[in-house]
Amino acid sequence: MELTVERMGDVAVVKPTADRLDASNVKDFTQEITPVLASTPKVVLDLSRVQFVDSSGLGIFMFCLKRLNAAGGDLKIAGMTKPVRVLFELVRFHKIIEVYNENEEAVAAFRR
C-alpha cells in the first residue's frame, strides 16, 4: 500500500491511497507507516479515500496510537468517510482517538 506523507510544520499528515484498510493490506500499511511513526510523534491520518475498515484496520489505528503515545506524541484522524465514521462510532473509537473533518483542524489541535 502506498501512503502519501505531507509535512505541516512538525506534524506528518499521512494519507493511504487505498480505499480499504483490512486484512488484505494491513501488513503493507504497517510496513509503510512504521518509519513515519519513528520519525514524527505527531501524526494526522487522513482517511478521506478509505471506504472500508475491518477489525485489522482498527487494530492498526491502535498500533499507531500506542507507538506515538510511547514517544510522547499523538494520533488524530481527519477526513473520515461516512462508512468509516459509522464504524468508529459503533465501536466507540472516537472516544479514544480524536476525529476531525479537515486535516487543518487536526493539525491545529496539536497546538492547543
C-alpha positions in Angstrom: 0.0 0.0 0.0 1.2 3.4 -0.8 1.0 6.3 1.6 1.4 10.0 0.8 3.1 12.0 3.6 2.8 15.7 3.8 4.5 17.8 6.5 2.6 20.6 8.1 5.1 22.1 10.5 6.0 19.4 13.0 3.0 17.2 12.1 3.0 14.4 9.4 -0.3 14.1 7.5 -0.4 10.6 6.2 -2.9 9.6 3.5 -3.4 6.0 2.4 -4.0 5.7 -1.3 -6.1 2.5 -1.0 -9.9 2.6 -0.5 -9.8 -0.2 2.1 -7.9 -0.9 5.2 -8.4 -4.5 6.0 -6.7 -7.9 6.5 -5.6 -7.9 2.8 -3.4 -4.8 3.2 -2.8 -4.0 6.8 0.6 -5.7 6.8 1.7 -3.4 3.9 0.2 -0.4 5.7 2.1 -1.2 8.9 5.4 -1.5 6.9 4.8 1.8 5.2 3.7 3.8 8.3 6.3 2.5 10.8 9.1 4.8 9.6 6.8 7.8 9.8 5.8 6.9 13.4 9.5 6.6 14.3 10.4 10.0 12.9 7.4 12.1 13.9 5.5 11.9 17.2 2.6 14.0 15.8 0.6 12.3 13.1 -2.7 13.0 11.4 -4.2 10.1 9.4 -6.2 11.4 6.5 -8.9 8.7 5.8 -10.7 10.6 3.0 -10.1 7.9 0.5 -10.8 4.9 2.8 -14.3 3.5 2.3 -14.0 0.3 4.4 -12.2 -0.7 7.6 -12.3 -4.1 9.3 -11.0 -5.2 12.7 -7.5 -5.4 11.3 -7.7 -1.8 10.2 -9.0 -0.8 13.6 -6.1 -2.7 15.1 -3.6 -0.7 13.1 -5.1 2.6 14.4 -4.4 1.3 18.0 -0.9 0.2 16.9 -0.2 3.7 15.7 -1.7 5.4 18.7 0.3 3.3 21.1 3.6 3.9 19.2 3.0 7.6 19.2 1.9 7.8 22.8 5.0 5.9 23.9 7.1 8.6 22.1 5.2 11.4 23.8 3.1 12.1 20.7 -0.4 11.5 19.5 -2.6 10.4 16.6 -5.5 12.3 15.2 -7.8 11.2 12.3 -9.2 13.5 9.7 -11.5 13.3 6.6 -13.4 10.1 7.5 -15.9 8.9 5.0 -19.3 8.2 6.3 -19.0 4.3 6.4 -15.7 4.6 8.4 -17.2 7.2 10.8 -20.2 4.9 11.5 -17.9 2.1 12.4 -15.7 4.3 14.5 -18.7 5.5 16.5 -20.2 2.0 16.7 -17.0 0.6 18.4 -16.5 4.0 20.2 -13.1 4.6 18.8 -14.0 8.3 18.6 -13.6 8.3 22.4 -10.0 7.1 22.1 -8.7 8.9 19.0 -9.7 12.5 18.2 -11.5 12.8 14.9 -11.7 16.0 12.8 -13.3 16.9 9.5 -10.3 18.5 7.9 -6.5 18.0 8.1 -6.0 21.6 9.1 -8.3 21.2 12.1 -6.4 18.1 13.2 -3.0 19.8 12.8 -4.3 22.9 14.7 -5.4 20.6 17.6 -1.8 19.7 18.2 -1.1 23.4 19.0 -3.7 23.5 21.8 
